[in-house]
């Protein structure tokens, strides 16, 4: 089975110049843990819940939640995103993609054609496919 058969094709993304508060809102409201970052259509990075937690260190240092939100409005996605993202192509085997996520200790892989983002596969997508296979047998 190939990644393009189970990947999410409608992917929420962020722009490099978006405010960090936008990432926080999208993740919280959409219950999303990973947001690819694009510059136009080109994938340039990724922001995860973990990145948000790191950048919200001010909260742990005693700032009130309103102050934390104000701080997040001053930071841009490009200030906290991870670059050098590990990617795969739509025709990658799902087992290979799963092994990559396990070996690299990452929860998702952006799916690209060239530099253009065409989808995203997550641990949850793989587990859902596994459950479907289990239900068949």
N, C-alpha and C positions, 0 to 999 in steps of 0.2 A: 504494500500500500504506500502511496506517495503522500507527501505533506499536503499537496493541493487538495486532497480529498477530505481532509479534516481541519484544515487551517481556518481561522476567522478571516474573512475577506473584507468585511466592513470594520476597519480598525480606527479607533479614536487616536488622533495624533496631536502633537504639540508643535508649535513653531519655536525656533531657537530664541525668539525675542518675547515669547509669552511670559507673563508673570508666574512665579512659582505658585502663587495662590490659586491660579487656574488649574494647575496640575493637581493640587490638593483637592479642589472642588470636584473635578472630574473623577478622580480616584475614589473619593468618599461616596459621591452620589451614584456613580456607575458600578461601584464595587469592583474596580479594576486595579490590578496590581502593577501593570507595566504599560507605559505610554511611549511609543516610538516618537522621536523628535525628527522633524523634517525641515529642510530648507527648500522651499518649493515642493517638488515631488521627491527630492533626493533624501534618503535616510542619512542622518548625520549623528544620531545618538539615541539614547534611551534613558528614561527616568523611571525608577521603580519606587515602590513604597519605602524601601530601605533608604533610598536617596533622600526622600522627603523627611524621614526620621532624622537622618544625619544633619540635614539643613535646618531642621527645627530644633536644633540643640538649645537655642535660646529659651524654648519652653522649659526644658529641663533645668535651665539656670535660673528659673524663677520668674520669667516674664509671664504676665497674664495672657490668656488666649487671644484677647484683642490685640495686645502688643505683638504677639507671635504672628498674627494675621497681617498686621502692618509691616512687620519685617519681611514676611513672604512676598508682599507686594513690591518690595524694593529689589528683590532678587529675580533674575531672569533665568529661564530654563537653561540657557547656555552656561550659566554659572555653576550648575549642579549636575548637568547630564553626564552620563558615561559615554565616552567616545570609543572608537575602536570596537564597535559592537560585532559580536559573532553573529553571522547571518547564514541562511541557507537558501536554496532555490526551491521553487515549487515542485520539482521532480525528485527532490531528495526523499529517500526511503524513510518512513516514519520511525523505524527501529534505529536507523542511523541518527536521526534528529534527537530521539530520546536518549541515546547514549551520549550525544554531545551535551545535552542539558545536564545529565548526571555527572559526567566527567568535569565539566566546567562549573558545576554548582550554580546553574542559572535556571530561572523559572520559565523563560520563554526564548524563542528564537524568531526574530523578524525574518520574513520571507521576502526576498528581493529578486528582481529581474534587472540586471545591471545594477544601478544604484537606486532604482525605483522600488519603493515599498509596495508589495502586492498582497501582503497578509501577515498573519502572526500565528504561531503555534505555541501553546502553553502546556505546562504539566497537566492542567485540567482537561485540555483537549485530548491528550493522550489517554488519560484515565477514563474519560467518557467513551472513547473508542474501545478501550479494553472492556469496559462494562457491557457495551453493545455486543462485542464478540462473545463474552461470557453468557449473555442472555440467549444467543443463538444456539449454544451448545448445551 
